[in-house]
């Protein structure tokens, strides 16, 4: 079953044609692939989809970005951040509940960031899946360290000196949920609105993300079971796993007098 994915919402105000309202109310996800049907599943919360939609509004002077997201793909989020950063419009970001993980990075693009009394921002170090040998695991860790350099710089630049690198690193290591007041102190928002964010919208967003994750877990468990059954069936097929031929006998190696000397010197028996 394909996980539920919410679309980005782009709305140009009729009374203010120079203003564009954007809503990121979902997990930020890349394109997927349906292995059973051999087809690409186009994500409507990807950087590519965002780019195509943003190109439809090249002349807007103001962008209002409303965020209620627990995050998602770092690659897609970095792409969205860069596209908005390049856009010449004045950008006001509203944190309508959650701006967690990569969604907090996207929020940093705002020329002005507004939070509500009960909205929060979650920050942490990047995470990734890794499969392979020890070298590949070390390489994965090194890649994450390199990407975190840019990640920290985005927060530090937006903070404009209100937080030190040491303080930021400590918060990231601790996987911290920041209140609106804490974000104000660290320079991650500029204003706290009097009214509260809609708690029903926050709850619905979390429920959609939880349902999406449950569907993905179910999908991968089913995939694992199917692969296991396929491997078992393959091994049970006659002739499916032929034994390799016996290697041809080799001539005895030439006598190594140097090795023989050191072996005798060390008291080893050959």
C-alpha positions in Angstrom: 0.0 0.0 0.0 1.4 3.4 -0.9 1.8 5.6 2.2 -0.4 8.7 2.4 1.4 11.8 1.2 0.1 15.3 1.5 0.7 17.8 -1.2 2.4 21.1 -0.8 -0.2 23.8 -1.1 0.5 26.9 -3.2 -2.1 29.7 -3.1 -1.8 33.1 -4.7 -3.9 35.7 -3.0 -6.5 37.2 -5.4 -6.6 40.5 -3.5 -2.8 40.6 -3.3 -1.4 39.0 -6.5 2.2 39.8 -5.4 1.8 37.5 -2.4 2.1 33.7 -2.4 1.0 31.5 0.5 2.8 28.2 0.8 1.9 25.3 3.2 4.2 22.5 4.2 1.9 20.3 6.3 3.4 16.9 5.8 6.5 14.8 6.0 9.1 15.9 3.4 9.7 12.9 1.2 11.6 12.0 -2.0 10.3 10.0 -5.0 9.8 6.3 -4.2 9.8 3.2 -6.2 7.2 0.4 -6.4 9.2 -2.8 -6.8 6.2 -4.9 -7.3 4.8 -2.9 -10.2 8.1 -1.6 -11.5 7.2 2.1 -11.5 8.3 5.3 -9.9 6.1 6.8 -7.3 6.3 10.6 -7.6 6.3 12.4 -4.3 4.4 15.6 -4.1 6.5 16.7 -1.1 9.8 16.5 -2.9 12.3 19.3 -3.8 11.6 18.7 -7.5 7.8 19.0 -7.1 8.4 22.1 -5.0 10.6 23.6 -7.8 8.1 23.0 -10.5 5.3 24.6 -8.5 7.5 27.6 -7.4 8.4 28.3 -11.0 4.7 29.1 -11.7 5.0 32.2 -9.5 8.2 34.0 -10.6 7.1 37.5 -9.9 5.7 37.4 -6.4 7.2 39.8 -4.0 6.1 38.2 -0.7 6.0 34.6 0.3 4.2 33.4 3.5 5.4 30.0 4.4 3.3 28.0 6.9 4.9 25.0 8.4 3.5 22.1 10.4 5.8 19.2 9.8 7.9 16.7 11.7 10.6 16.7 9.0 11.7 14.0 6.6 14.3 13.7 3.9 17.4 15.9 4.4 18.2 15.9 0.7 14.7 17.1 -0.2 14.7 19.7 2.6 18.0 21.1 1.6 16.7 21.5 -2.0 13.6 23.3 -0.8 15.7 25.6 1.5 18.0 26.5 -1.4 15.1 27.3 -3.8 13.4 29.6 -1.3 16.8 31.2 -0.4 17.4 32.1 -4.1 13.9 33.5 -4.6 13.9 37.3 -4.4 10.6 37.6 -2.5 10.5 38.7 1.2 9.7 35.5 3.1 7.7 35.3 6.3 7.7 31.9 8.0 4.9 30.9 10.4 5.4 27.8 12.5 1.9 26.4 12.8 2.7 23.8 15.4 5.7 21.7 14.6 8.9 22.6 12.7 11.0 19.6 13.5 14.1 18.1 12.0 14.6 19.2 8.4 11.5 21.3 8.6 13.3 23.5 11.1 16.1 24.0 8.5 13.5 25.1 5.9 12.1 27.5 8.5 15.5 29.2 8.8 15.0 30.6 5.3 12.5 33.2 6.6 13.4 36.9 6.6 11.0 36.9 9.5 10.0 33.8 11.5 6.8 33.9 13.6 5.9 31.2 16.2 2.9 30.8 18.4 2.8 30.3 22.1 2.5 26.5 21.8 4.4 25.9 18.6 7.8 24.1 18.9 10.9 23.5 16.9 12.9 20.2 17.1 16.5 20.0 16.2 18.9 17.1 16.2 21.9 15.6 14.3 21.2 14.0 11.0 20.5 10.3 10.8 20.8 7.8 7.9 20.5 4.1 7.2 23.6 2.2 6.3 24.2 -1.3 5.0 27.6 -2.8 4.3 30.9 -3.6 5.7 32.9 -1.6 8.3 34.5 0.7 5.7 31.0 1.6 4.4 29.7 2.3 7.9 32.7 4.6 8.6 32.2 6.4 5.3 28.5 6.9 6.1 29.5 8.4 9.5 32.0 10.7 7.8 29.4 11.8 5.3 27.0 12.7 8.1 29.7 14.7 9.9 30.4 16.6 6.7 26.7 17.4 6.1 26.3 18.5 9.7 28.9 21.2 9.1 26.5 22.9 6.7 23.5 22.1 8.9 25.0 24.0 11.9 26.0 26.9 9.7 22.4 27.5 8.7 21.3 27.7 12.3 24.2 29.9 13.3 23.7 32.3 10.4 20.0 32.7 11.3 20.9 33.1 14.9 23.1 36.1 14.1 25.3 35.6 17.2 22.6 34.7 19.7 23.9 31.1 20.1 27.4 29.8 20.1 28.6 26.8 18.1 29.2 24.9 21.4 25.6 25.6 22.7 24.1 24.6 19.3 26.1 21.4 19.2 25.0 20.5 22.7 21.3 21.1 21.7 21.7 19.0 18.5 23.4 16.2 20.4 20.6 16.1 22.9 17.8 16.0 20.2 16.2 19.1 21.7 12.6 20.3 21.4 12.7 24.1 21.6 9.8 26.2 22.8 8.8 29.4 21.1 10.5 31.4 23.9 13.7 29.4 23.6 13.7 29.9 19.8 13.3 33.7 20.4 16.3 33.6 22.7 18.5 31.7 20.3 17.5 33.8 17.3 15.5 31.0 15.6 12.3 33.2 15.5 11.6 36.9 15.6 8.1 37.1 17.0 5.7 35.1 19.2 2.1 35.7 18.2 -0.4 36.2 21.0 -2.8 33.4 19.9 -1.9 29.7 20.1 -1.4 27.4 17.2 -4.4 25.2 16.4 -4.0 22.0 18.5 -6.4 20.0 16.3 -4.2 20.7 13.3 -1.1 19.7 15.3 -2.7 16.5 16.4 -3.9 15.6 12.8 -0.4 16.2 11.4 1.1 13.8 14.0 -1.5 11.2 13.3 -0.9 11.3 9.6 2.9 11.0 10.1 2.4 8.0 12.5 0.0 6.3 10.0 2.5 6.9 7.2 5.4 5.4 9.3 3.2 2.4 10.2 2.4 1.7 6.6 6.1 1.9 5.6 7.1 -0.5 8.4 4.4 -2.9 7.3 5.6 -2.6 3.7 9.3 -3.4 4.5 8.3 -6.3 6.8 6.2 -7.8 3.9 9.2 -7.2 1.5 11.6 -9.0 3.9 9.2 -11.9 4.3 8.8 -12.2 0.5 12.5 -12.1 -0.1 13.0 -14.8 2.5 10.5 -17.0 0.9 12.0 -16.5 -2.5 15.5 -17.4 -1.2 14.1 -20.5 0.5 12.4 -21.6 -2.7 15.5 -21.0 -4.8 17.7 -23.1 -2.5 15.1 -25.9 -2.7 15.2 -26.0 -6.5 17.4 -28.9 -7.8 20.6 -27.6 -9.3 20.0 -24.1 -8.1 23.1 -24.1 -5.9 25.7 -26.2 -7.7 28.9 -27.0 -5.9 32.0 -25.4 -7.3 34.4 -27.8 -9.1 37.3 -29.2 -7.2 40.4 -27.1 -7.8 43.1 -28.7 -9.8 46.1 -29.9 -7.8 48.9 -27.4 -7.7 52.6 -28.1 -7.9 54.3 -27.8 -4.5 55.9 -24.4 -4.1 59.6 -23.9 -4.5 61.6 -24.1 -1.4 61.9 -20.8 0.3 65.3 -20.9 1.9 64.9 -17.5 3.6 61.6 -18.5 5.3 63.1 -21.9 6.2 66.0 -20.1 7.9 63.9 -17.7 10.0 61.5 -20.6 10.9 64.4 -22.6 12.2 65.9 -19.6 14.0 62.6 -19.0 15.8 62.4 -22.7 16.8 59.2 -23.3 14.8 58.4 -26.7 13.4 57.4 -26.9 9.7 
